[in-house]
């Protein structure tokens, strides 16, 4: 019960901050999404490259900061090129430092999250950007809540006990069902009639979100770490809280870009 209270309080505080920034959009959302990317990057380095050169961490912060500046000043369609240039510069700058390929993967991971979130929300006052990000949050949070309660209530066989011993098939399907419900509610409130699209997107993003959870669990087990940090009561590290969100954000952004291009990807489905 104490763990549930801590998890719930932490989730509410984070949700209020993120939703407030999402509704405002613009520079405030860019700040929040950059903060998410930077904390994920810092925890990634702590987990995966604990003995790496400290300069790698600073380089990551610097180039993520450049991507943030790009999010403020360049057109939405140019953001992927800003990210690609920053990633290439990071790779060149860190090639002689101790950290290996895993630091580059971490920069790709955190940088793509920053780009995906900002390009989905986009500036310009289009309602589709706001709806897209709210849909993303609703599906991911619905997945987390449904999986947590269904798993605790029903239990049953584990999905991959060697990677994540607590995750069950009942939790996985509970998360999927909750994600679909959240998606349908948001489409109804937003006045979007394509409920089949809502269901398909919810299924894809819920599965991808849960895959993100497993990926981080595998990453931590590979490096002998239980939590990515201890900054969030009831959740452990920040990366423990947003691993599914990062995967789902990148997946939704890619799907939208494939359909509608870089300039306004959210118009694909929202």
VEXROLUM-756468 format. One line per 8 residues: number of its first residue (from 1); their letters; for each residue x, y, z of N, C-alpha, C, O. Coordinates in steps of 0.2 Angstrom, whole numbers, plus 5000, padded with zeros to 4 digits. Layout:
// VEXROLUM-756468
NUM	a	X Y Z X Y Z X Y Z X Y Z; ...;
END
This chain:
// VEXROLUM-756468
1	xxxxxxxx	5004 4994 5000 5000 5000 5000 5004 5006 5000 5003 5011 4996; 5010 5006 5004 5014 5012 5004 5017 5013 4997 5018 5019 4995; 5019 5008 4994 5022 5008 4987 5017 5011 4983 5019 5015 4978; 5011 5009 4983 5006 5011 4978 5005 5019 4980 5004 5023 4975; 5005 5021 4986 5004 5028 4987 5009 5032 4984 5008 5038 4981; 5016 5030 4985 5021 5033 4983 5021 5034 4975 5022 5039 4972; 5020 5028 4972 5019 5028 4965 5014 5033 4962 5015 5036 4957; 5008 5033 4966 5002 5037 4963 5004 5044 4964 5002 5048 4960;
9	xxxxxxxx	5007 5046 4970 5008 5053 4971 5014 5056 4966 5013 5061 4963; 5019 5052 4965 5024 5053 4960 5021 5054 4953 5023 5059 4949; 5017 5049 4951 5014 5049 4944 5009 5056 4944 5009 5059 4938; 5005 5057 4949 5001 5063 4948 5005 5070 4947 5004 5074 4943; 5010 5070 4951 5015 5076 4951 5018 5077 4944 5018 5082 4941; 5021 5072 4941 5024 5072 4935 5018 5073 4929 5020 5077 4925; 5013 5070 4930 5007 5071 4925 5005 5078 4925 5004 5080 4919; 5004 5081 4930 5002 5088 4930 5007 5092 4927 5005 5097 4923;
17	xxxxxxxx	5013 5091 4929 5019 5096 4925 5019 5095 4918 5019 5099 4914; 5019 5088 4916 5019 5087 4909 5013 5089 4905 5014 5092 4899; 5007 5088 4908 5001 5090 4904 5001 5097 4904 4998 5100 4899; 5003 5101 4909 5003 5108 4909 5007 5111 4903 5005 5115 4899; 5013 5108 4903 5018 5110 4897 5015 5108 4890 5016 5112 4886; 5011 5103 4890 5009 5100 4884 5003 5105 4881 5003 5107 4875; 4999 5107 4886 4993 5112 4884 4996 5118 4882 4993 5121 4877; 5001 5121 4885 5004 5127 4883 5008 5127 4877 5007 5131 4873;
25	xxxxxxxx	5012 5121 4876 5016 5120 4870 5021 5125 4869 5024 5128 4874; 5024 5126 4863 5029 5131 4862 5036 5130 4866 5038 5124 4867; 5039 5135 4869 5045 5134 4872 5045 5130 4878 5049 5127 4880; 5039 5131 4882 5038 5127 4888 5038 5119 4887 5041 5116 4891; 5035 5117 4882 5035 5110 4880 5042 5108 4878 5044 5102 4879; 5045 5112 4874 5052 5111 4872 5057 5110 4878 5061 5106 4878; 5056 5114 4883 5060 5114 4889 5058 5107 4893 5063 5104 4895; 5052 5105 4894 5050 5099 4897 5053 5093 4893 5056 5089 4896;
33	xxxxxxxx	5052 5093 4887 5054 5087 4883 5062 5087 4883 5065 5081 4883; 5065 5092 4883 5073 5092 4883 5075 5090 4890 5080 5086 4891; 5071 5092 4895 5073 5090 4902 5072 5082 4903 5076 5079 4906; 5067 5079 4900 5066 5072 4900 5072 5069 4896 5075 5064 4899; 5074 5071 4890 5079 5068 4886 5086 5069 4890 5090 5064 4890; 5087 5074 4894 5093 5075 4897 5094 5071 4903 5099 5068 4905; 5088 5070 4907 5088 5065 4913 5089 5058 4911 5093 5054 4914; 5086 5056 4905 5086 5050 4902 5094 5048 4900 5096 5043 4902;
41	xxxxxxxx	5097 5053 4897 5104 5053 4895 5108 5052 4901 5113 5048 4901; 5107 5056 4906 5111 5055 4912 5111 5049 4916 5116 5046 4918; 5105 5046 4916 5104 5039 4919 5106 5034 4915 5109 5029 4917; 5106 5035 4908 5109 5030 4904 5116 5029 4905 5119 5024 4905; 5120 5035 4905 5127 5035 4906 5128 5031 4913 5133 5027 4913; 5125 5033 4918 5126 5030 4925 5125 5022 4924 5129 5018 4928; 5120 5020 4921 5118 5013 4921 5123 5009 4916 5126 5004 4918; 5124 5012 4910 5127 5008 4904 5135 5009 4904 5139 5005 4903;
49	xxxxxxxx	5137 5015 4906 5144 5017 4905 5146 5020 4912 5149 5026 4912; 5146 5016 4917 5148 5019 4924 5155 5021 4924 5157 5025 4928; 5159 5017 4920 5166 5019 4921 5169 5023 4915 5175 5023 4913; 5164 5026 4911 5166 5029 4905 5169 5036 4907 5169 5038 4913; 5172 5040 4902 5174 5046 4903 5169 5051 4905 5164 5051 4901; 5170 5055 4910 5165 5060 4912 5163 5065 4907 5158 5068 4907; 5168 5066 4902 5167 5071 4897 5161 5069 4892 5158 5073 4889; 5160 5062 4892 5155 5060 4888 5148 5062 4890 5144 5064 4886;
57	xxxxxxxx	5147 5062 4897 5141 5065 4899 5140 5072 4897 5134 5074 4895; 5145 5076 4898 5145 5084 4896 5143 5085 4889 5140 5089 4887; 5147 5081 4885 5146 5081 4878 5138 5080 4876 5135 5083 4872; 5135 5075 4879 5128 5073 4878 5124 5079 4880 5119 5081 4876; 5125 5082 4886 5121 5088 4888 5122 5093 4883 5117 5097 4881; 5128 5095 4880 5129 5100 4876 5125 5099 4869 5122 5104 4867; 5126 5093 4866 5123 5092 4860 5115 5091 4860 5112 5093 4856; 5113 5089 4866 5105 5089 4867 5103 5096 4868 5097 5098 4866;
65	xxxxxxxx	5107 5100 4871 5105 5107 4871 5105 5111 4864 5101 5115 4863; 5109 5109 4860 5109 5111 4853 5102 5109 4850 5099 5113 4846; 5100 5103 4851 5094 5101 4848 5088 5105 4851 5084 5106 4847; 5089 5106 4857 5084 5110 4860 5083 5117 4857 5078 5120 4856; 5089 5120 4856 5089 5127 4852 5086 5126 4845 5082 5130 4843; 5087 5121 4842 5084 5119 4836 5077 5119 4836 5073 5121 4832; 5074 5116 4841 5067 5115 4842 5064 5122 4843 5058 5123 4841; 5067 5127 4846 5065 5133 4847 5065 5138 4840 5060 5142 4839;
73	xxxxxxxx	5070 5137 4836 5071 5141 4831 5070 5139 4824 5069 5143 4819; 5071 5132 4823 5071 5130 4816 5064 5127 4814 5060 5125 4819; 5062 5127 4808 5055 5124 4806 5055 5117 4808 5060 5114 4808; 5049 5115 4809 5048 5108 4812 5051 5103 4807 5054 5098 4809; 5050 5104 4800 5053 5099 4796 5060 5099 4796 5063 5094 4793; 5064 5104 4799 5071 5103 4799 5074 5100 4805 5080 5099 4805; 5070 5098 4810 5072 5095 4816 5076 5089 4815 5081 5088 4819; 5074 5084 4811 5078 5078 4810 5085 5080 4808 5089 5076 4810;
81	xxxxxxxx	5086 5085 4804 5093 5086 4801 5097 5089 4807 5103 5088 4807; 5094 5093 4811 5097 5096 4817 5099 5090 4822 5105 5090 4824; 5095 5086 4823 5096 5080 4827 5102 5076 4824 5107 5073 4827; 5102 5074 4817 5107 5070 4814 5114 5074 4814 5119 5070 4815; 5114 5080 4813 5120 5084 4814 5123 5084 4821 5129 5083 4822; 5119 5085 4826 5121 5084 4833 5123 5077 4835 5128 5076 4838; 5120 5072 4832 5122 5065 4833 5129 5064 4830 5133 5061 4833; 5130 5066 4824 5136 5065 4821 5142 5069 4824 5147 5066 4825;
89	xxxxxxxx	5140 5075 4827 5145 5079 4830 5147 5075 4837 5153 5075 4839; 5142 5073 4840 5143 5069 4846 5148 5063 4845 5152 5062 4849; 5146 5059 4840 5150 5053 4838 5157 5055 4837 5162 5051 4839; 5158 5060 4833 5165 5062 4832 5169 5065 4838 5175 5063 4839; 5165 5068 4842 5168 5071 4848 5170 5066 4853 5175 5067 4857; 5166 5061 4854 5167 5056 4859 5171 5050 4857 5172 5045 4861; 5173 5050 4850 5176 5043 4848 5182 5041 4852 5184 5036 4852; 5186 5046 4854 5192 5045 4858 5191 5044 4865 5196 5043 4869;
97	xxxxxxxx	5185 5045 4868 5184 5044 4875 5181 5037 4877 5179 5034 4873; 5183 5035 4883 5181 5029 4885 5173 5029 4886 5170 5033 4890; 5170 5025 4883 5162 5024 4884 5159 5019 4879 5154 5016 4880; 5163 5019 4873 5161 5014 4868 5154 5015 4865 5152 5021 4865; 5152 5010 4861 5146 5011 4857 5140 5013 4861 5135 5016 4858; 5140 5010 4867 5134 5011 4871 5132 5018 4872 5126 5020 4873; 5137 5023 4873 5136 5030 4874 5132 5033 4868 5128 5037 4869; 5134 5031 4862 5131 5033 4856 5124 5031 4855 5120 5035 4853;
105	xxxxxxxx	5123 5025 4857 5116 5022 4857 5112 5026 4862 5106 5028 4861; 5114 5028 4868 5111 5032 4873 5109 5039 4870 5104 5041 4872; 5114 5042 4867 5113 5048 4864 5107 5048 4858 5103 5052 4858; 5107 5043 4854 5102 5042 4849 5095 5041 4853 5090 5044 4850; 5095 5037 4858 5089 5035 4862 5086 5042 4865 5080 5043 4863; 5090 5045 4868 5087 5051 4871 5086 5057 4866 5081 5061 4867; 5090 5058 4861 5089 5063 4856 5083 5062 4852 5080 5066 4851; 5082 5056 4850 5076 5054 4846 5070 5055 4850 5065 5058 4847;
113	xxxxxxxx	5070 5054 4857 5064 5056 4861 5063 5063 4861 5057 5065 4860; 5068 5067 4861 5067 5074 4861 5064 5077 4854 5059 5081 4854; 5067 5074 4849 5064 5076 4842 5057 5074 4841 5053 5077 4839; 5056 5067 4843 5049 5065 4842 5044 5069 4846 5039 5070 4843; 5045 5070 4852 5040 5074 4856 5039 5081 4853 5033 5083 4852; 5044 5084 4852 5043 5091 4849 5040 5091 4842 5036 5096 4841; 5042 5087 4838 5039 5087 4831 5032 5085 4831 5028 5087 4827; 5030 5080 4836 5023 5079 4836 5019 5084 4839 5013 5086 4837;
121	xxxxxxxx	5021 5088 4844 5018 5093 4847 5018 5099 4842 5012 5103 4842; 5023 5101 4839 5024 5106 4834 5021 5113 4836 5016 5113 4840; 5024 5118 4834 5022 5125 4835 5017 5127 4829 5016 5123 4824; 5014 5132 4830 5009 5134 4824 5002 5134 4826 4998 5136 4822; 5000 5132 4832 4993 5132 4834 4989 5127 4831 4983 5127 4832; 4992 5122 4828 4987 5116 4825 4985 5112 4831 4989 5110 4835; 4978 5111 4831 4976 5106 4836 4978 5099 4836 4979 5096 4841; 4980 5097 4830 4982 5090 4829 4988 5088 4833 4989 5083 4835;
129	xxxxxxxx	4993 5093 4834 4999 5092 4838 4997 5091 4845 5000 5086 4848; 4993 5095 4848 4991 5094 4855 4987 5087 4856 4989 5084 4860; 4983 5086 4851 4979 5079 4852 4984 5073 4851 4983 5068 4855; 4989 5074 4847 4993 5068 4846 4997 5067 4852 4998 5061 4854; 5000 5072 4855 5004 5071 4861 4999 5068 4867 5001 5064 4871; 4993 5071 4868 4988 5069 4873 4987 5062 4872 4986 5058 4876; 4986 5060 4865 4984 5053 4864 4990 5048 4866 4989 5043 4869; 4996 5050 4864 5002 5047 4866 5002 5046 4874 5003 5040 4876;
137	xxxxxxxx	5001 5051 4877 5001 5050 4885 4996 5046 4887 4997 5042 4892; 4990 5047 4884 4984 5043 4887 4985 5035 4886 4984 5031 4890; 4988 5033 4880 4989 5026 4878 4995 5024 4883 4994 5018 4885; 5000 5027 4883 5006 5025 4887 5004 5024 4895 5005 5019 4898; 5001 5029 4897 4999 5029 4904 4993 5024 4906 4993 5021 4911; 4989 5023 4901 4984 5018 4901 4987 5011 4901 4985 5007 4905; 4992 5010 4897 4995 5004 4897 4999 5003 4904 4998 4997 4907; 5002 5008 4907 5005 5007 4913 5000 5005 4919 5002 5000 4923;
145	xxxxxxxx	4995 5009 4919 4990 5008 4925 4987 5001 4924 4986 4997 4929; 4984 5000 4918 4981 4993 4917 4985 4987 4918 4983 4982 4921; 4992 4988 4916 4996 4982 4917 4998 4981 4924 4998 4976 4927; 4998 4987 4928 5000 4986 4935 4994 4983 4939 4996 4978 4943; 4988 4985 4938 4983 4983 4942 4981 4976 4940 4979 4971 4944; 4981 4974 4933 4979 4968 4931 4984 4963 4933 4982 4957 4935; 4990 4965 4932 4996 4960 4934 4995 4958 4942 4996 4952 4944; 4994 4963 4946 4993 4962 4953 4987 4958 4955 4987 4954 4960;
153	xxxxxxxx	4982 4959 4951 4975 4956 4953 4975 4949 4950 4973 4944 4954; 4977 4948 4944 4976 4941 4941 4983 4937 4942 4982 4931 4942; 4989 4940 4941 4995 4936 4942 4995 4932 4936 4994 4933 4930; 4998 4926 4937 4998 4921 4932 5005 4920 4929 5010 4923 4931; 5006 4917 4923 5012 4916 4920 5016 4922 4918 5013 4927 4916; 5022 4922 4919 5027 4928 4917 5028 4928 4909 5028 4923 4906; 5029 4934 4907 5031 4935 4900 5038 4933 4898 5039 4929 4894; 5042 4936 4902 5050 4934 4901 5053 4935 4908 5056 4940 4909;
161	xxxxxxxx	5053 4930 4912 5055 4931 4919 5063 4932 4919 5065 4935 4924; 5066 4930 4914 5074 4931 4914 5075 4938 4914 5081 4940 4916; 5071 4942 4910 5072 4949 4909 5068 4953 4914 5071 4958 4918; 5062 4952 4915 5058 4956 4920 5053 4951 4924 5048 4949 4921; 5055 4949 4930 5052 4943 4933 5045 4945 4936 5041 4941 4937; 5043 4951 4936 5036 4953 4938 5031 4954 4933 5025 4954 4935; 5033 4955 4927 5028 4956 4921 5025 4950 4919 5028 4945 4917; 5018 4950 4919 5014 4944 4918 5010 4945 4911 5009 4951 4909;
169	xxxxxxxx	5008 4940 4908 5003 4940 4902 4997 4944 4904 4994 4947 4900; 4994 4942 4910 4988 4946 4912 4989 4953 4912 4985 4957 4910; 4995 4955 4915 4997 4962 4915 4997 4965 4908 4995 4971 4907; 5001 4962 4904 5001 4964 4897 4995 4965 4893 4994 4970 4890; 4990 4960 4894 4984 4961 4891 4979 4966 4894 4975 4970 4891; 4980 4967 4901 4977 4972 4905 4979 4979 4902 4975 4984 4902; 4985 4980 4901 4988 4986 4899 4986 4988 4892 4984 4993 4890; 4985 4983 4888 4983 4983 4881 4975 4986 4881 4974 4990 4877;
177	xxxxxxxx	4971 4982 4885 4964 4984 4885 4963 4991 4888 4959 4995 4885; 4967 4993 4893 4967 5000 4895 4969 5005 4890 4966 5011 4890; 4974 5004 4886 4976 5008 4881 4971 5009 4876 4970 5015 4874; 4967 5004 4874 4962 5005 4869 4956 5009 4872 4954 5013 4868; 4955 5008 4878 4949 5012 4881 4951 5019 4881 4947 5024 4879; 4958 5021 4883 4960 5028 4883 4960 5031 4876 4958 5037 4876; 4962 5027 4871 4962 5030 4865 4955 5031 4862 4954 5036 4859; 4951 5027 4863 4944 5028 4861 4941 5034 4864 4937 5038 4861;
185	xxxxxxxx	4942 5035 4871 4939 5041 4874 4942 5047 4872 4939 5052 4871; 4949 5047 4870 4952 5053 4868 4949 5055 4861 4948 5061 4859; 4949 5050 4857 4946 5051 4850 4939 5054 4850 4937 5059 4846; 4935 5051 4855 4928 5054 4856 4928 5061 4858 4924 5065 4855; 4932 5063 4863 4932 5069 4866 4935 5074 4861 4932 5080 4860; 4940 5072 4857 4942 5077 4851 4938 5077 4845 4940 5081 4841; 4933 5073 4845 4928 5073 4839 4931 5070 4833 4929 5071 4827; 4936 5065 4834 4939 5061 4828 4935 5055 4828 4934 5051 4832;
193	xxxxxxxx	4932 5054 4822 4928 5048 4821 4931 5042 4819 4928 5036 4818; 4937 5042 4818 4941 5036 4815 4943 5031 4821 4949 5030 4823; 4938 5028 4824 4939 5023 4829 4943 5017 4828 4947 5015 4832; 4943 5015 4822 4947 5009 4820 4954 5011 4820 4959 5008 4822; 4956 5018 4818 4963 5020 4818 4965 5021 4825 4971 5019 4827; 4960 5023 4830 4962 5024 4837 4964 5017 4840 4969 5017 4843; 4960 5012 4838 4961 5005 4841 4968 5003 4838 4972 5000 4842; 4969 5003 4832 4976 5001 4829 4982 5004 4832 4987 5001 4834;
201	xxxxxxxx	4981 5011 4832 4987 5015 4835 4988 5013 4843 4993 5012 4845; 4982 5012 4846 4983 5010 4853 4986 5003 4854 4991 5002 4858; 4985 4998 4850 4988 4992 4850 4995 4992 4849 4999 4990 4852; 4997 4996 4843 5004 4996 4842 5008 5000 4847 5013 4997 4849; 5005 5006 4849 5009 5009 4854 5009 5006 4861 5014 5007 4865; 5004 5002 4863 5004 4999 4869 5009 4993 4869 5013 4992 4874; 5010 4990 4864 5015 4984 4863 5022 4987 4863 5026 4984 4866; 5023 4993 4859 5029 4996 4859 5031 4998 4866 5037 4998 4868;
209	xxxxxxxx	5026 5001 4869 5028 5004 4876 5030 4999 4881 5035 4999 4884; 5026 4993 4880 5028 4987 4885 5035 4984 4883 5039 4982 4887; 5037 4985 4876 5043 4983 4874 5049 4987 4877 5054 4985 4878; 5047 4994 4877 5052 4998 4880 5053 4997 4887 5059 4997 4889; 5048 4995 4891 5049 4992 4898 5054 4986 4898 5058 4986 4902; 5053 4982 4894 5057 4976 4894 5064 4977 4892 5069 4975 4894; 5065 4982 4887 5071 4984 4885 5075 4987 4891 5081 4985 4892; 5072 4991 4894 5076 4994 4900 5077 4989 4905 5083 4989 4909;
217	xxxxxxxx	5073 4985 4907 5074 4979 4911 5080 4975 4909 5084 4973 4913; 5080 4973 4903 5086 4970 4900 5092 4974 4901 5098 4971 4903; 5092 4980 4900 5098 4984 4900 5101 4985 4907 5107 4984 4908; 5096 4985 4912 5098 4986 4919 5101 4979 4921 5106 4979 4925; 5098 4973 4919 5100 4967 4921 5107 4965 4918 5111 4963 4921; 5108 4968 4912 5114 4967 4909 5120 4970 4912 5126 4968 4912; 5118 4976 4916 5123 4980 4919 5123 4979 4927 5126 4983 4930; 5119 4974 4929 5119 4973 4936 5116 4978 4941 5118 4980 4946;
225	xxxxxxxx	5111 4982 4938 5108 4988 4941 5100 4986 4942 5097 4984 4938; 5098 4988 4948 5090 4987 4950 5086 4993 4947 5081 4992 4944; 5088 4999 4949 5085 5005 4946 5090 5010 4943 5096 5010 4945; 5087 5013 4938 5092 5018 4935 5094 5024 4939 5099 5027 4938; 5090 5025 4944 5092 5030 4950 5087 5029 4955 5083 5025 4955; 5086 5034 4960 5082 5034 4965 5078 5041 4966 5077 5043 4972; 5077 5044 4961 5075 5051 4961 5067 5052 4962 5064 5057 4963; 5063 5046 4960 5056 5046 4960 5054 5041 4965 5054 5035 4964;
233	xxxxxxxx	5050 5043 4970 5048 5039 4975 5043 5034 4972 5038 5036 4968; 5044 5027 4973 5040 5022 4971 5041 5020 4964 5039 5015 4962; 5045 5023 4960 5047 5021 4954 5054 5020 4952 5056 5017 4947; 5059 5023 4957 5066 5022 4956 5068 5028 4952 5068 5034 4954; 5071 5026 4946 5074 5031 4942 5069 5034 4937 5064 5032 4936; 5071 5040 4934 5067 5043 4929 5066 5039 4923 5061 5039 4920; 5071 5036 4921 5071 5032 4915 5066 5026 4916 5063 5023 4911; 5066 5023 4922 5061 5018 4924 5054 5020 4923 5050 5016 4921;
241	xxxxxxxx	5053 5027 4923 5046 5030 4923 5044 5031 4915 5038 5030 4913; 5049 5033 4911 5048 5035 4904 5050 5030 4899 5050 5032 4893; 5053 5024 4901 5055 5020 4896 5050 5018 4890 5052 5018 4884; 5044 5016 4893 5039 5015 4888 5037 5021 4884 5035 5020 4878; 5037 5027 4887 5035 5033 4884 5040 5035 4878 5038 5037 4873; 5046 5034 4879 5051 5035 4874 5050 5031 4868 5050 5033 4862; 5049 5024 4869 5048 5020 4864 5042 5022 4860 5042 5022 4854; 5037 5023 4863 5030 5024 4860 5030 5031 4856 5028 5031 4851;
249	xxxxxxxx	5034 5036 4859 5034 5042 4856 5038 5042 4849 5036 5045 4844; 5043 5038 4849 5047 5037 4843 5043 5033 4838 5043 5035 4832; 5040 5028 4840 5035 5024 4836 5030 5028 4833 5029 5028 4827; 5026 5032 4837 5021 5036 4834 5024 5042 4829 5021 5043 4824; 5029 5045 4831 5032 5050 4827 5034 5046 4820 5033 5049 4815; 5037 5041 4820 5039 5037 4814 5033 5036 4809 5033 5037 4803; 5028 5033 4813 5021 5032 4809 5018 5038 4806 5016 5038 4800; 5018 5043 4810 5016 5050 4807 5020 5052 4801 5017 5055 4796;
257	xxxxxxxx	5026 5052 4802 5031 5055 4797 5030 5051 4791 5030 5054 4785; 5029 5044 4791 5029 5040 4785 5022 5042 4781 5022 5041 4775; 5017 5044 4785 5011 5046 4782 5010 5053 4780 5008 5055 4774; 5013 5058 4784 5012 5065 4783 5018 5069 4782 5018 5075 4780; 5024 5066 4782 5030 5070 4781 5033 5073 4788 5030 5073 4793; 5038 5077 4787 5042 5080 4793 5038 5086 4795 5038 5088 4801; 5035 5090 4790 5033 5097 4792 5027 5097 4797 5028 5101 4802; 5023 5092 4797 5017 5092 4802 5015 5085 4802 5010 5083 4800;
265	xxxxxx	5019 5081 4806 5017 5074 4806 5011 5072 4810 5008 5067 4808; 5009 5076 4814 5003 5074 4818 4997 5074 4814 4991 5071 4816; 4997 5078 4808 4991 5078 4804 4989 5071 4801 4984 5070 4798; 4994 5066 4801 4993 5060 4798 4987 5056 4801 4983 5053 4798; 4986 5057 4808 4980 5053 4811 4976 5057 4816 4971 5055 4818; 4978 5064 4817 4974 5068 4822 4972 5074 4819 4969 5078 4822;
END
